[in-house]
Amino acid sequence: MFVFGLAVVFKLVSLQFLQGDKYKSLVEKQAVKNVTIPANRGNVYADDGSLLATSIPKYNIAIDAVVSSNKLFEDQIKGLCDSLSGYFGRPSADYDKLIRKARINKDQYLLLARNIGYSDYLRFRGFPLLNKGAIPGGLIVEQNTKREFPMGSIARRTIGYEHIDDYGNVTRPGIDGAFGVKYLRGVDGKRWKQKIGKDKWKPLTDYNQIEPQDGYDIYTTIDVNIQDIAHHALLEQLDKYKADHGCVVVMETKTGEIKAISNLGRSSKGVYYERLNYAVGESHEPGSTFKLMALAAAFEDKLVDTSDVVDTEKGVISFYGKKVRDSKNGGYGKITISKAFEVSSNTGIVKVIDQAYRKQPSQFIDRLYRMNLRHNDSLGIPIIGEGKMTIPDPRIKNGRWSGIALQWMAYGYGVSFTPLQTLTFYNAIANDGEMVKPQFLKEVKEFDNVIVPFKKEVINAQVCSKETVAKLQQLLKNVVIKKHGTGHRLYNENFSMAGKTGTCQKDYRDKDKLNYISSFVGYFPAENPKYSCIVVIHEPDKSVGYYGADVSGPVFQKIAQKIFTDTPIIDEVKSLEIKSVLAEQEFENYYKLAKTYKTVMPNVVGMPAMDALTLLENMHVKVKVNLQGNGIVKTQSVKEHIKLSDNQTIILTAS
């Protein structure tokens, strides 16, 4: 027993120290792991079914130069090299030399093609030797997916994506990022791979152990025609005024559906691209566009009316040594509150709000809160990164309230909103007081089956009384219609719209960095509005212009007029829908089979050959389909209800 024990100890020491490197290398050589195969991400569509984002399968084709027998290798190598030569254009002898060298060096992974499409993948599978599969042909197939955006850079940030870097950090902007995990991602598959060298892994088979399940498709509210109009109108104006960045949002008034959203920022080379989602994420002081909210509060509390007169006091008034100025030197004298809004008199609106709420500022804040304008709140939209509202409140000790906070709020300073939040309030006024939540999705689908429908979501059934809404609507019309209105240069007697200009100073605490934010927000047509829209442009070149009516107004006007020119909504005639009973029946039969048969053979006799081929190639087992002829399937080699296995060949004859 003592001798036996010594022998065991000697053997352990020998394995650990004398032969350790040898056995470690064998373990590494034979190591296998179950690799995740990402599922195809679902497609993203516009409201009319136009494709906005899709996952395109790409394939890497390699060969295990060792696995084939000598006889099979020699019989097939010339045909394989000739096929590779025909595909790539290089001499066949080059491939013969390359593959033979790999066989001599016992290379189990020789890459032949990278990132090829599905049709080329099928072509490679038909090449000699590779058509024998993983064993004995040595075929190695690796599939990955690439996200494509058919519209290019247009709305790229809004459509969004999911990106995971090498450290596991995840970036999920836009619609794809908001709904990707829940709907688009799908369920990943699994595939066994064997380690054949440093950082080199070879699939053990040419099929997956667990097939990935594709994600659902989502249909957005985006209208590609309106999106194209908004994108190019904004781009043209940004370039003209050499602005830093800007955004446009077009919303359907009744439903809150976002029909277009464009966010363009300038690169260091002066090129504009979808840099950030400014419309959703960038909260900033709105300037004069907030005057509508301020007057809405005062009208609703019945403290002032449109016909009341206010003295603009030669265009300058002071509070604790801080001055409020009008853009017009000398001011406007004594004018009605209606005109003060229409000419965007800072002194007039500030004076009205100061006199109404000076002794009770909390009443003003509470009224804003009841209109869903709350401090540190948001719209709660699903897109990641929505900015928060800022509303100074004397009851909140955060350093934002001061002796001039109320007066500065009146004309849009000290408060902040994202463009989408500002638009949502204006849309509520256009919608007779009903505030609806911005909507980005119409429905989630699997094929033609609706999985999740999305309907209008009401935030506030009535943000203010009908009487107040009517007054605000008239003020917004007057801004454009009346000659003294700041938006009158946008007036067109053949086309009606209503809105408010905004010109806000930016970085005003440092005069050397002083810049402007130019905006225009409103709706069209002025009567029975169909769409609301906001345009915000940051840091236009001051030497060219910076007022909202000059910089942002023309973008609004161009979008509105083009929408009605290119997509008429008056006297619209719906196209006749003629249904083909036969076509619908064929599709129903195909869809029923696709949902029912996953691993057993369906009856495809009588189906169109291409439908049968698609059905069989998308089952949960990887079968090989040999289609003979074209047209309608007449016979199938495997009977109905027979359980199928991977790599099984099915012969279909069609005529």
NUVO-446391 format. One line per field, with one value per residue (C-alpha): residue number from 1; x, y, z. Coordinates in Angstrom, 2 decimals, decimal comma, m for minus. Example, Ala and Ser with C-alpha at 12.3 -4.5 7.8 and 13.67 -1.06 7.14 Angstrom:
// residues 2
n <- 1_2
X <- 12,30_13,67
Y <- m4,50_m1,06
Z <- 7,80_7,14
This chain:
// residues 655
n <- 1_2_3_4_5_6_7_8_9_10_11_12_13_14_15_16_17_18_19_20_21_22_23_24_25_26_27_28_29_30_31_32_33_34_35_36_37_38_39_40_41_42_43_44_45_46_47_48_49_50_51_52_53_54_55_56_57_58_59_60_61_62_63_64_65_66_67_68_69_70_71_72_73_74_75_76_77_78_79_80_81_82_83_84_85_86_87_88_89_90_91_92_93_94_95_96_97_98_99_100_101_102_103_104_105_106_107_108_109_110_111_112_113_114_115_116_117_118_119_120_121_122_123_124_125_126_127_128_129_130_131_132_133_134_135_136_137_138_139_140_141_142_143_144_145_146_147_148_149_150_151_152_153_154_155_156_157_158_159_160_161_162_163_164_165_166_167_168_169_170_171_172_173_174_175_176_177_178_179_180_181_182_183_184_185_186_187_188_189_190_191_192_193_194_195_196_197_198_199_200_201_202_203_204_205_206_207_208_209_210_211_212_213_214_215_216_217_218_219_220_221_222_223_224_225_226_227_228_229_230_231_232_233_234_235_236_237_238_239_240_241_242_243_244_245_246_247_248_249_250_251_252_253_254_255_256_257_258_259_260_261_262_263_264_265_266_267_268_269_270_271_272_273_274_275_276_277_278_279_280_281_282_283_284_285_286_287_288_289_290_291_292_293_294_295_296_297_298_299_300_301_302_303_304_305_306_307_308_309_310_311_312_313_314_315_316_317_318_319_320_321_322_323_324_325_326_327_328_329_330_331_332_333_334_335_336_337_338_339_340_341_342_343_344_345_346_347_348_349_350_351_352_353_354_355_356_357_358_359_360_361_362_363_364_365_366_367_368_369_370_371_372_373_374_375_376_377_378_379_380_381_382_383_384_385_386_387_388_389_390_391_392_393_394_395_396_397_398_399_400_401_402_403_404_405_406_407_408_409_410_411_412_413_414_415_416_417_418_419_420_421_422_423_424_425_426_427_428_429_430_431_432_433_434_435_436_437_438_439_440_441_442_443_444_445_446_447_448_449_450_451_452_453_454_455_456_457_458_459_460_461_462_463_464_465_466_467_468_469_470_471_472_473_474_475_476_477_478_479_480_481_482_483_484_485_486_487_488_489_490_491_492_493_494_495_496_497_498_499_500_501_502_503_504_505_506_507_508_509_510_511_512_513_514_515_516_517_518_519_520_521_522_523_524_525_526_527_528_529_530_531_532_533_534_535_536_537_538_539_540_541_542_543_544_545_546_547_548_549_550_551_552_553_554_555_556_557_558_559_560_561_562_563_564_565_566_567_568_569_570_571_572_573_574_575_576_577_578_579_580_581_582_583_584_585_586_587_588_589_590_591_592_593_594_595_596_597_598_599_600_601_602_603_604_605_606_607_608_609_610_611_612_613_614_615_616_617_618_619_620_621_622_623_624_625_626_627_628_629_630_631_632_633_634_635_636_637_638_639_640_641_642_643_644_645_646_647_648_649_650_651_652_653_654_655
X <- 0,00_2,90_4,46_1,09_0,68_4,15_3,23_0,06_1,98_4,64_1,98_0,29_3,57_4,40_1,05_1,22_4,79_6,35_3,44_1,24_1,84_1,00_m2,37_m3,24_m2,81_m5,02_m7,74_m7,55_m7,68_m10,76_m12,56_m16,11_m18,63_m22,26_m22,20_m25,16_m26,63_m28,35_m31,91_m32,83_m34,08_m37,59_m38,18_m39,22_m41,83_m43,39_m47,15_m47,69_m45,53_m42,36_m39,27_m37,27_m34,90_m34,26_m31,79_m29,96_m28,39_m24,70_m22,58_m18,95_m18,00_m14,95_m13,68_m12,17_m9,39_m8,71_m12,05_m12,48_m11,02_m8,14_m10,32_m13,16_m10,74_m8,91_m12,16_m13,70_m10,84_m10,61_m14,34_m14,27_m11,32_m12,93_m16,13_m14,19_m12,34_m15,63_m16,99_m13,96_m12,16_m8,80_m7,04_m8,22_m4,60_m4,36_m7,19_m5,81_m2,50_m4,21_m6,50_m3,80_m1,45_m4,18_m4,68_m0,97_m0,88_m4,02_m5,90_m9,46_m10,67_m9,77_m11,94_m13,22_m15,75_m16,82_m20,15_m21,87_m25,63_m28,16_m28,13_m24,33_m24,51_m26,77_m24,34_m21,42_m23,40_m23,67_m19,91_m18,18_m16,97_m18,84_m22,12_m21,27_m21,94_m19,85_m18,98_m17,41_m17,20_m15,72_m18,26_m18,27_m21,06_m21,24_m24,26_m24,55_m26,93_m26,36_m28,85_m29,76_m31,60_m33,24_m33,89_m30,21_m29,52_m33,08_m34,66_m31,77_m31,66_m35,43_m35,60_m32,73_m30,64_m29,11_m25,31_m23,32_m19,60_m16,74_m17,22_m20,92_m22,11_m25,45_m26,65_m30,34_m31,51_m34,75_m37,73_m35,57_m33,93_m37,25_m39,04_m36,15_m35,88_m39,63_m40,55_m37,74_m34,99_m36,45_m35,00_m31,36_m30,36_m27,43_m24,67_m21,80_m18,30_m14,91_m11,72_m9,14_m6,52_m5,96_m9,24_m10,42_m13,60_m15,11_m18,81_m19,19_m22,13_m23,56_m26,84_m27,87_m28,80_m31,43_m32,74_m33,06_m36,60_m36,94_m38,25_m41,61_m41,99_m43,09_m45,10_m44,36_m46,44_m43,77_m45,00_m42,05_m43,32_m43,73_m40,43_m38,63_m40,24_m39,32_m35,74_m34,89_m36,69_m34,70_m31,43_m31,80_m32,41_m29,61_m27,19_m28,47_m28,05_m24,93_m26,65_m25,21_m28,20_m31,96_m35,00_m38,49_m41,46_m44,77_m47,64_m51,12_m53,42_m56,22_m54,15_m50,73_m49,07_m45,60_m45,53_m42,01_m39,12_m35,80_m32,73_m29,69_m26,42_m23,31_m20,08_m16,60_m16,47_m19,70_m21,83_m25,26_m26,28_m28,54_m26,20_m28,59_m32,33_m32,71_m36,51_m36,83_m33,73_m32,72_m34,52_m33,95_m35,52_m38,36_m38,43_m41,53_m43,30_m43,95_m46,07_m48,99_m48,75_m48,45_m51,56_m53,44_m52,94_m54,04_m57,11_m58,11_m57,84_m59,93_m57,40_m57,02_m58,72_m57,58_m59,13_m57,41_m54,87_m51,25_m48,65_m45,37_m43,63_m41,37_m40,15_m38,18_m39,29_m37,12_m37,39_m34,74_m32,40_m32,89_m34,36_m36,89_m36,73_m38,84_m37,22_m38,75_m36,97_m39,40_m41,87_m45,47_m47,12_m50,48_m51,83_m54,30_m53,07_m54,06_m51,75_m48,99_m49,02_m49,26_m46,25_m44,53_m44,00_m41,83_m42,69_m46,42_m46,69_m44,32_m46,28_m49,58_m48,31_m46,54_m49,70_m51,87_m49,69_m47,18_m48,89_m49,74_m47,03_m47,95_m51,33_m49,56_m47,40_m50,39_m52,25_m49,27_m49,22_m52,90_m52,07_m49,47_m46,51_m44,82_m41,34_m39,05_m41,79_m41,85_m44,32_m43,26_m42,64_m40,86_m37,87_m34,88_m33,41_m36,41_m35,48_m37,24_m39,36_m38,10_m40,64_m39,39_m41,63_m41,37_m42,30_m39,38_m36,06_m33,73_m32,33_m34,44_m36,91_m35,96_m37,54_m37,61_m38,45_m42,15_m41,44_m38,72_m40,96_m43,64_m41,56_m39,87_m36,73_m35,95_m38,25_m37,21_m38,92_m37,97_m39,36_m41,68_m43,07_m43,73_m45,39_m47,61_m49,09_m49,66_m51,19_m53,64_m54,76_m55,19_m57,13_m59,70_m58,02_m57,45_m53,78_m52,70_m49,46_m47,01_m47,34_m44,52_m45,99_m49,15_m48,84_m46,56_m46,96_m45,86_m46,48_m50,01_m51,03_m51,32_m49,65_m50,00_m52,11_m51,32_m54,15_m54,49_m53,48_m55,02_m52,83_m55,42_m58,96_m59,16_m56,02_m58,12_m61,69_m63,20_m63,47_m59,73_m58,88_m60,92_m59,06_m55,67_m56,59_m57,58_m54,30_m52,29_m54,22_m53,68_m49,90_m49,97_m53,01_m52,55_m50,01_m48,41_m48,08_m44,55_m45,50_m47,29_m44,53_m45,55_m49,15_m50,66_m54,25_m54,58_m53,35_m54,12_m51,95_m51,58_m48,56_m46,09_m42,57_m39,87_m36,45_m34,59_m31,14_m28,73_m25,65_m26,76_m24,82_m21,59_m21,91_m18,94_m20,85_m24,28_m26,28_m29,92_m32,51_m35,03_m38,34_m41,79_m44,57_m48,16_m50,61_m52,31_m54,85_m55,90_m59,49_m59,96_m56,20_m54,78_m51,15_m49,17_m45,48_m42,48_m39,20_m36,27_m32,90_m29,95_m27,21_m27,89_m25,21_m26,20_m24,84_m27,37_m30,35_m31,70_m35,38_m37,82_m39,94_m36,88_m35,05_m37,60_m40,84_m39,98_m39,25_m42,71_m44,32_m42,53_m43,46_m47,10_m47,52_m45,68_m47,71_m50,90_m49,47_m47,99_m50,46_m53,87_m56,25_m59,31_m61,82_m59,74_m61,06_m60,15_m58,93_m61,10_m59,92_m60,53_m59,94_m58,81_m60,54_m58,12_m55,03_m56,36_m57,19_m53,68_m52,10_m54,35_m53,38_m49,69_m49,93_m51,84_m49,23_m46,35_m47,87_m48,80_m45,94_m42,56_m40,88_m43,23_m43,83_m46,84_m48,84_m47,51_m49,08_m51,13_m49,13_m47,06_m43,54_m41,87_m44,32_m43,62_m39,87_m40,09_m42,29_m39,92_m36,76_m38,19_m39,11_m37,46_m35,38_m32,85_m33,98_m32,60_m35,21_m34,61_m37,15_m37,66_m39,62_m41,68_m45,29_m47,55_m46,21_m47,46_m45,62_m43,51_m41,02_m41,86_m45,42_m47,49_m47,14_m43,75_m41,31_m38,37_m34,72_m31,84_m30,14_m33,01_m33,58_m37,08_m37,76_m40,60_m41,76_m43,69_m45,21
Y <- 0,00_2,32_1,66_2,19_5,51_6,62_5,72_7,86_10,83_10,46_10,35_13,50_15,38_14,18_15,33_18,67_19,69_17,45_17,00_19,94_22,08_19,18_18,45_22,14_22,54_19,51_20,98_24,31_22,54_20,55_23,36_24,04_26,67_27,43_30,73_33,12_33,71_37,13_37,11_39,28_42,59_43,50_46,04_49,65_51,04_54,42_54,84_53,90_50,77_52,36_50,72_52,90_50,34_46,66_43,91_42,41_38,96_38,75_35,61_34,64_31,50_29,47_25,94_23,33_22,14_19,04_17,31_15,93_12,55_12,56_11,03_13,52_16,44_15,52_14,84_18,18_20,67_21,71_22,35_24,40_26,51_27,09_28,24_30,61_31,95_32,59_34,44_36,58_36,83_35,53_32,59_29,15_28,14_30,78_29,15_25,67_26,73_28,53_25,62_22,94_24,94_25,20_21,41_20,77_23,17_21,47_24,76_24,15_27,65_29,23_32,28_32,34_35,19_37,88_39,74_38,32_38,52_35,71_35,02_34,77_32,54_30,14_30,26_29,28_26,38_25,00_25,04_21,62_20,23_22,95_21,40_18,37_20,44_20,69_17,01_15,83_19,00_21,28_24,11_26,70_29,30_32,25_34,51_38,05_40,91_44,48_47,28_49,24_52,58_52,96_56,70_57,33_60,09_61,45_60,94_58,61_59,81_59,48_56,01_55,10_51,98_49,80_49,79_47,75_48,54_46,23_47,10_46,27_49,88_50,20_53,17_53,16_56,39_56,97_54,72_51,62_52,25_52,88_49,79_47,53_45,48_44,88_44,30_44,48_42,37_38,85_35,75_34,76_31,30_29,03_27,29_25,08_26,15_24,53_26,41_25,72_28,33_31,60_33,58_31,31_29,28_26,93_25,95_22,23_21,97_24,06_24,58_26,13_24,06_26,64_28,78_32,52_33,92_37,20_40,27_41,88_44,68_48,12_50,63_54,23_57,37_58,93_60,13_59,83_62,64_65,10_63,93_64,67_68,12_69,00_67,72_69,72_72,89_72,86_71,99_74,87_77,42_76,14_76,48_79,95_81,30_79,23_78,08_75,59_73,24_73,06_70,84_70,50_68,49_68,06_66,59_65,53_67,73_65,32_62,20_63,49_61,30_62,58_62,84_64,26_64,99_66,29_67,11_68,56_69,71_71,09_69,09_70,62_70,57_72,56_69,60_69,14_65,68_64,00_64,67_64,57_64,36_68,03_67,99_65,39_65,88_69,55_71,65_75,40_78,77_79,25_83,06_84,67_81,39_81,08_84,25_82,10_79,99_83,11_84,72_81,42_81,41_85,05_84,57_81,39_83,09_85,95_88,54_90,16_90,14_90,68_94,16_95,46_98,21_98,09_100,89_99,65_102,75_103,60_100,02_99,73_98,75_97,81_95,37_95,54_97,24_94,60_95,95_94,40_95,84_95,70_95,02_98,30_101,40_103,67_100,83_100,69_103,16_102,16_99,09_96,27_92,98_91,41_93,72_93,30_89,58_90,13_92,47_90,35_93,26_92,05_95,05_94,70_90,99_91,27_94,19_92,32_89,22_91,31_93,27_90,14_87,88_90,06_89,46_85,82_84,26_80,75_81,17_81,68_78,58_76,48_77,50_76,42_73,11_72,54_73,05_70,25_72,63_71,28_71,68_68,68_66,91_65,48_64,10_60,56_59,59_56,25_57,68_57,67_60,98_63,33_66,62_67,91_71,04_73,82_76,05_78,24_77,82_79,99_76,92_74,85_75,77_75,12_78,61_79,26_81,68_85,36_88,81_88,89_85,22_85,91_88,81_86,94_83,87_86,02_86,40_83,01_83,31_81,21_78,46_75,74_73,15_70,84_71,76_68,74_69,88_73,39_71,94_69,69_72,72_74,64_71,51_71,42_74,97_73,96_70,91_73,03_72,39_68,63_67,81_64,55_62,69_62,68_59,30_57,58_54,12_52,95_49,21_46,22_43,38_39,85_39,44_40,87_39,98_43,02_42,18_45,56_48,50_52,04_54,51_58,19_58,94_62,00_63,84_66,45_66,50_70,30_72,30_75,45_76,56_76,76_80,52_80,85_78,51_80,65_83,79_82,14_80,80_84,29_85,76_83,17_83,91_87,66_87,19_86,12_87,93_91,43_93,72_94,60_90,87_89,50_86,66_88,74_88,32_84,64_85,52_84,13_84,93_81,52_79,58_80,08_79,33_80,52_80,68_82,61_83,80_83,45_85,11_84,17_85,26_82,44_82,67_86,22_86,29_86,48_89,19_87,77_84,49_86,03_84,09_83,56_80,82_81,52_79,67_79,55_77,31_77,06_75,07_74,95_75,53_78,20_76,86_73,19_72,54_69,33_69,69_71,58_72,32_73,79_75,01_75,85_77,05_77,65_80,21_81,63_83,96_87,33_89,18_87,37_87,46_86,00_86,93_84,02_85,44_85,63_82,43_79,82_81,23_80,53_76,88_76,58_78,27_76,08_72,88_73,91_74,94_71,91_69,51_70,92_71,07_67,57_65,81_67,46_66,81_68,66_66,89_63,76_60,77_57,34_54,87_51,86_48,68_45,67_42,43_39,27_36,38_33,88_35,86_36,33_32,64_31,67_33,99_32,70_29,14_30,06_31,99_29,16_26,61_28,88_29,26_25,56_23,57_24,16_20,72_18,44_18,32_20,33_19,58_22,03_20,39_23,00_25,92_28,27_26,83_29,97_30,07_26,43_27,04_30,04_28,11_25,14_27,24_29,19_26,22_25,45_22,70_23,29_21,24_21,20_21,84_20,60_22,36_20,87_23,03_26,21_27,13_25,08_22,22_18,86_16,37_16,33_13,61_13,68_12,97_15,34_15,12_13,35_14,82_16,50_16,48_18,85_18,49_16,33_16,78_17,44_17,19_19,27_18,98_21,84_22,70
Z <- 0,00_0,80_m2,63_m4,32_m2,52_m3,64_m7,24_m7,08_m5,68_m8,40_m11,12_m9,78_m9,66_m13,17_m14,58_m12,79_m13,51_m16,16_m18,57_m17,50_m20,60_m22,87_m21,26_m20,94_m24,69_m25,29_m23,06_m24,87_m28,21_m27,24_m25,37_m26,51_m25,58_m26,29_m28,20_m28,30_m31,76_m31,76_m33,03_m35,99_m34,69_m35,80_m38,52_m37,92_m40,31_m41,04_m40,70_m44,35_m44,16_m45,56_m44,11_m41,69_m40,16_m40,82_m39,93_m42,89_m42,33_m43,24_m43,43_m43,00_m44,91_m43,84_m44,37_m42,06_m44,35_m42,24_m41,77_m45,32_m46,31_m48,80_m51,53_m51,09_m50,85_m54,06_m55,92_m54,99_m54,57_m58,23_m58,49_m55,27_m56,45_m59,84_m58,10_m55,82_m58,86_m60,64_m57,62_m56,69_m60,04_m58,80_m60,52_m59,43_m58,78_m56,02_m54,10_m54,70_m53,18_m50,26_m49,28_m49,69_m47,49_m44,85_m45,02_m44,55_m41,58_m40,17_m40,25_m39,07_m39,91_m43,26_m43,99_m47,58_m47,57_m45,11_m44,71_m47,78_m48,37_m48,30_m52,04_m52,05_m48,98_m50,89_m53,79_m51,54_m50,09_m53,61_m54,26_m54,53_m51,20_m49,29_m50,48_m48,31_m45,19_m42,04_m42,11_m44,33_m46,45_m43,78_m44,34_m41,55_m41,56_m39,16_m39,30_m38,00_m38,66_m39,76_m39,12_m42,25_m42,53_m45,97_m45,39_m44,64_m42,15_m42,16_m38,70_m37,81_m34,19_m33,82_m35,38_m33,08_m32,49_m29,79_m29,43_m26,91_m26,71_m25,71_m22,03_m21,99_m21,99_m23,76_m25,81_m26,81_m28,44_m30,28_m30,96_m31,44_m28,08_m26,34_m27,63_m28,59_m25,41_m25,16_m28,81_m31,37_m29,81_m30,15_m28,45_m29,03_m30,20_m29,24_m31,17_m30,04_m31,08_m30,54_m29,79_m32,49_m31,64_m29,89_m30,08_m32,91_m32,55_m35,10_m35,20_m34,53_m36,95_m39,79_m37,92_m34,60_m31,54_m30,60_m33,43_m32,69_m32,80_m34,66_m32,85_m33,54_m36,09_m34,94_m36,95_m36,01_m36,46_m38,71_m42,11_m44,52_m46,74_m43,84_m42,36_m45,62_m45,83_m42,24_m42,56_m45,66_m44,54_m41,29_m43,01_m45,49_m42,73_m40,47_m43,35_m44,27_m40,73_m39,91_m36,72_m34,25_m34,15_m34,38_m34,36_m35,84_m34,57_m36,40_m34,36_m35,39_m33,32_m32,38_m31,68_m30,60_m33,25_m34,15_m37,93_m38,23_m35,91_m37,18_m35,06_m36,84_m35,31_m36,98_m37,00_m36,69_m40,51_m40,81_m41,92_m40,33_m39,13_m36,55_m33,64_m30,66_m30,08_m29,16_m29,44_m26,68_m24,56_m24,64_m22,02_m22,43_m21,65_m24,16_m24,19_m25,68_m26,53_m22,76_m22,85_m24,00_m20,81_m18,65_m20,14_m20,01_m16,23_m15,85_m18,10_m16,30_m12,89_m14,36_m13,23_m16,67_m20,07_m23,64_m23,81_m20,67_m21,29_m20,14_m20,24_m21,75_m20,33_m23,28_m23,56_m20,30_m16,78_m13,76_m10,86_m8,13_m10,57_m13,28_m16,51_m18,86_m22,38_m25,50_m28,87_m30,12_m28,86_m27,04_m26,50_m27,68_m25,28_m23,84_m25,62_m24,96_m23,56_m26,87_m28,78_m26,18_m27,01_m30,76_m30,86_m28,17_m25,79_m22,92_m20,74_m21,41_m20,52_m17,54_m16,15_m16,51_m14,67_m12,01_m11,20_m11,19_m9,05_m7,19_m3,84_m4,53_m6,74_m5,56_m7,25_m10,58_m10,01_m8,99_m12,14_m14,25_m12,37_m13,15_m16,82_m16,52_m16,41_m13,27_m11,87_m12,44_m14,39_m17,91_m20,44_m19,60_m23,22_m23,73_m25,60_m23,26_m22,13_m21,97_m20,36_m17,23_m16,91_m14,66_m12,88_m10,00_m6,94_m3,80_m1,72_m3,04_m1,45_m4,38_m4,96_m8,07_m6,51_m6,08_m6,01_m9,82_m10,52_m11,21_m13,58_m15,47_m15,82_m17,47_m20,62_m20,61_m18,48_m15,42_m16,73_m19,13_m21,34_m24,16_m27,59_m27,42_m24,05_m25,39_m28,48_m26,36_m24,59_m27,84_m29,34_m26,42_m27,27_m30,92_m29,71_m27,81_m24,46_m24,59_m23,93_m25,56_m25,00_m27,93_m29,62_m31,52_m32,18_m33,91_m33,32_m32,82_m35,32_m36,09_m39,80_m40,17_m36,64_m34,35_m31,02_m29,27_m30,55_m29,37_m28,94_m28,07_m24,50_m22,84_m20,30_m19,36_m20,72_m20,33_m19,48_m19,19_m19,82_m23,29_m22,82_m22,14_m25,02_m27,43_m26,32_m26,74_m30,18_m31,31_m30,00_m31,92_m35,12_m34,66_m34,40_m38,05_m39,44_m38,02_m39,64_m36,32_m35,38_m35,09_m37,44_m40,07_m42,65_m42,72_m43,57_m46,75_m47,67_m49,32_m46,34_m42,64_m39,64_m36,05_m33,78_m31,66_m32,33_m29,73_m29,45_m26,30_m25,19_m24,42_m22,17_m21,33_m18,06_m20,07_m22,74_m24,65_m25,12_m25,73_m28,30_m29,23_m29,48_m32,24_m32,26_m33,77_m32,48_m33,60_m35,70_m39,08_m40,49_m38,02_m38,12_m37,26_m36,99_m38,43_m37,32_m34,71_m35,21_m33,40_m34,87_m32,59_m33,89_m31,57_m32,04_m35,51_m36,81_m35,28_m38,31_m40,52_m38,14_m34,93_m34,46_m34,35_m37,17_m39,45_m38,52_m37,40_m38,85_m42,50_m41,64_m40,05_m43,05_m45,59_m43,72_m43,39_m47,02_m48,40_m46,29_m47,75_m51,26_m51,26_m48,94_m49,34_m46,47_m47,77_m50,05_m49,76_m51,68_m50,36_m52,94_m53,68_m52,05_m54,29_m52,46_m54,17_m52,40_m53,92_m52,89_m49,36_m49,05_m50,23_m47,67_m44,86_m45,70_m45,71_m42,43_m40,74_m41,80_m40,69_m37,22_m36,84_m38,31_m36,65_m36,61_m38,59_m42,31_m43,52_m46,64_m49,24_m52,28_m54,12_m52,74_m54,92_m55,04_m53,62_m50,69_m49,92_m50,11_m47,75_m45,32_m45,07_m44,82_m41,87_m39,71_m36,37_m37,98_m40,72_m43,69_m47,21_m49,87_m53,41_m55,63_m59,07_m61,47_m60,99_m60,34_m58,05_m55,89_m57,19_m54,96_m51,80_m50,86_m47,13_m46,08_m43,98_m40,15_m40,37_m37,78_m39,50_m38,45_m39,13_m42,54_m43,85_m47,60_m48,90_m52,63_m54,07_m57,67_m59,19_m62,53
